[in-house]
């Protein structure tokens, strides 16, 4: 099964082309519906796929956390994704997907893995509200395969947030307010959890914000804001102080969004910060190649607030009040 992930470094070339590769997997037949759904995870977040090693139960863990396993001397928490997603599967989950993102390693128990699918982010669509409600916000994008199956991209950032202590209230209380309500941060992220964390960070900073759920929506809204600013005889940076973008988003990813912003003279002088759980050096270098001004890993609200404050206060003199 590890053969599925060979040459992963070569896949770095996909970044910046609005393309991605996802590993397809299943959680088993849901006894309530009689269906075996197909899920996907970005290959960039997968370290390896293996038979599940012996799991040691650990006390005081969230209910979906099966326990811990030892991988090359490191203790890794293991999440039963079927239990987490509310899938009542009677089949064993004896395959483990070892993931690594946001500086955190964890194992996901699944029934089986299928194949790696290469596609364009434009093929990944925002899930309908009914599906979002049914899955509790766990699905960030969907696409249809040639055989008619629907593939649901799982919000693994939500899984990480809810099975660890990353969303500690104390972190937000320690964020310093810059009290600049005249400044506006425009951010784009497809994850409900990530958007909530960004909002709480900006609220603690005392900064106004506008949000979008993917790169396509963000670009459309930015164009509208730029056109409105032009109609008033003002530059776009009088309405948009900074853009914060995720990388992985349906319809248009953060690389393409950044490339569009940086190549459009209307947005001159507006810094773009990339905010992603894909924190590898290759991803950061690709961000710089399309014009990203800075890169901040997710699940670090204190560092995010410090980076935003430095950029916002550094441009305060050049950004008129909106």
ZINORQUI-V100472 format. One record per residue. N is the residue number from 1. PSI is psi in whole degrees, -180 to 180 (999 if undefined). OMEGA is omega in whole degrees, 0 to 359 (* if undefined). D_LAST is the distance of its C-alpha to the last C-alpha in whole Angstrom. Layout:
# ZINORQUI-V100472
<<N,PSI,OMEGA,D_LAST> <N,PSI,OMEGA,D_LAST>>
This chain:
# ZINORQUI-V100472
<<1,-27,178,54> <2,-21,179,53> <3,-25,179,54> <4,-27,188,51> <5,13,178,48> <6,153,177,50> <7,30,181,48> <8,-30,179,45> <9,-35,180,44> <10,-24,182,45> <11,-13,177,42> <12,-28,181,39> <13,-21,180,39> <14,-31,181,38> <15,137,182,35> <16,-2,179,32> <17,7,184,34> <18,24,178,33> <19,160,178,36> <20,167,173,37> <21,133,180,41> <22,143,175,41> <23,122,180,44> <24,140,178,46> <25,164,179,47> <26,157,180,49> <27,1,181,49> <28,171,178,52> <29,125,178,53> <30,117,184,52> <31,-19,180,55> <32,-34,185,53> <33,-19,183,52> <34,11,182,54> <35,148,172,52> <36,105,183,51> <37,154,179,47> <38,128,180,46> <39,167,179,43> <40,153,175,41> <41,140,180,40> <42,130,181,38> <43,-31,180,41> <44,-20,182,39> <45,0,183,39> <46,124,179,43> <47,-42,177,45> <48,164,176,49> <49,132,187,50> <50,164,169,54> <51,141,184,56> <52,121,177,55> <53,172,177,57> <54,133,182,58> <55,132,177,55> <56,120,179,56> <57,143,180,55> <58,138,181,52> <59,156,174,52> <60,41,175,49> <61,153,173,47> <62,152,188,45> <63,-32,182,47> <64,-11,179,46> <65,115,184,47> <66,-31,182,50> <67,-149,182,51> <68,150,172,51> <69,156,178,53> <70,118,178,54> <71,110,179,52> <72,44,175,54> <73,-5,180,54> <74,139,177,50> <75,126,184,50> <76,125,177,48> <77,147,182,47> <78,124,182,48> <79,129,173,46> <80,101,186,48> <81,-33,179,45> <82,-46,179,47> <83,-41,180,47> <84,-42,184,44> <85,-3,180,43> <86,21,178,45> <87,120,181,48> <88,83,183,51> <89,133,180,53> <90,-11,182,57> <91,151,180,57> <92,148,174,57> <93,86,184,54> <94,14,173,56> <95,138,180,53> <96,126,173,50> <97,116,179,47> <98,118,183,46> <99,154,178,43> <100,112,179,41> <101,158,183,37> <102,33,178,34> <103,20,185,37> <104,138,178,39> <105,133,176,42> <106,157,179,44> <107,141,176,46> <108,122,176,46> <109,128,179,49> <110,164,178,50> <111,-41,181,53> <112,159,175,52> <113,151,184,50> <114,-80,182,51> <115,177,175,49> <116,128,183,46> <117,127,176,45> <118,131,180,43> <119,174,180,40> <120,143,179,37> <121,-26,179,33> <122,-21,177,33> <123,-17,178,36> <124,118,184,35> <125,154,175,33> <126,130,183,31> <127,147,177,34> <128,154,183,34> <129,-35,181,33> <130,-41,180,37> <131,-39,178,38> <132,-45,181,35> <133,-42,182,36> <134,-38,183,40> <135,9,177,39> <136,33,179,36> <137,13,184,34> <138,-18,182,36> <139,127,182,35> <140,-19,181,32> <141,156,178,34> <142,152,174,37> <143,156,181,39> <144,131,178,42> <145,167,180,45> <146,-27,179,48> <147,7,176,50> <148,-9,179,48> <149,144,173,47> <150,134,175,44> <151,128,181,42> <152,121,176,40> <153,123,183,37> <154,137,178,37> <155,85,183,35> <156,-19,175,36> <157,-37,176,33> <158,-42,178,34> <159,-47,181,37> <160,-45,182,37> <161,-39,186,34> <162,-5,177,37> <163,8,176,40> <164,-171,179,39> <165,36,184,37> <166,-24,186,34> <167,49,183,32> <168,127,181,33> <169,-33,182,31> <170,-34,181,32> <171,-43,183,30> <172,-33,178,26> <173,-23,182,27> <174,-4,180,28> <175,132,181,24> <176,136,177,23> <177,135,174,19> <178,-8,174,17> <179,60,179,15> <180,68,182,11> <181,-12,178,9> <182,-12,179,6> <183,145,182,7> <184,125,174,8> <185,128,176,12> <186,122,180,13> <187,151,180,17> <188,127,178,20> <189,138,182,24> <190,-11,182,27> <191,126,178,28> <192,-43,181,28> <193,-45,181,29> <194,-42,180,26> <195,-40,179,23> <196,-43,180,24> <197,-39,178,25> <198,-44,180,21> <199,-44,181,20> <200,-36,178,22> <201,-47,182,21> <202,-35,176,17> <203,-42,179,18> <204,-30,180,20> <205,-17,182,18> <206,40,182,15> <207,140,178,12> <208,154,181,11> <209,158,173,12> <210,138,185,13> <211,152,174,17> <212,153,186,20> <213,-4,173,23> <214,173,184,24> <215,-37,180,24> <216,-48,179,24> <217,-40,180,22> <218,-47,182,19> <219,-42,179,20> <220,-43,181,20> <221,-39,179,16> <222,-40,178,15> <223,-40,178,17> <224,-43,180,15> <225,-38,178,12> <226,-42,180,13> <227,-39,180,15> <228,-43,178,12> <229,-42,179,10> <230,-40,180,13> <231,-24,178,14> <232,-1,182,11> <233,28,182,13> <234,155,176,10> <235,158,181,10> <236,-30,182,10> <237,1,171,9> <238,-15,180,6> <239,-25,182,5> <240,114,183,8> <241,-31,185,9> <242,148,175,13> <243,131,178,16> <244,123,184,18> <245,143,170,21> <246,169,173,25> <247,-57,186,28> <248,111,178,30> <249,142,178,28> <250,151,176,30> <251,-48,176,30> <252,126,182,28> <253,176,184,28> <254,-28,178,26> <255,-48,181,27> <256,-41,178,27> <257,-46,180,23> <258,-44,180,23> <259,-41,179,25> <260,-44,180,23> <261,-47,185,20> <262,-20,179,21> <263,-1,181,23> <264,115,183,21> <265,-20,179,19> <266,-25,183,16> <267,19,179,15> <268,137,177,17> <269,-1,179,15> <270,114,180,14> <271,147,176,17> <272,123,178,19> <273,130,177,21> <274,132,186,24> <275,104,189,25> <276,156,173,28> <277,-9,173,32> <278,86,191,33> <279,13,179,33> <280,156,181,36> <281,-35,180,36> <282,-39,179,37> <283,-38,178,33> <284,-40,179,31> <285,-38,177,33> <286,-37,176,32> <287,-44,179,29> <288,-34,182,29> <289,-24,178,31> <290,4,173,28> <291,7,179,25> <292,136,181,24> <293,-35,178,23> <294,163,181,24> <295,129,178,26> <296,128,179,26> <297,150,178,29> <298,166,179,28> <299,25,174,30> <300,67,184,29> <301,-33,179,26> <302,-46,179,26> <303,-37,178,26> <304,-46,181,23> <305,-38,180,21> <306,-41,179,23> <307,-44,179,22> <308,-44,181,18> <309,-44,180,18> <310,-44,181,20> <311,-43,182,17> <312,-46,182,14> <313,-28,178,15> <314,-20,181,17> <315,6,185,14> <316,-41,183,12> <317,-25,182,13> <318,-4,183,12> <319,104,179,8> <320,156,178,6> <321,139,180,4> <322,999,*,0>>
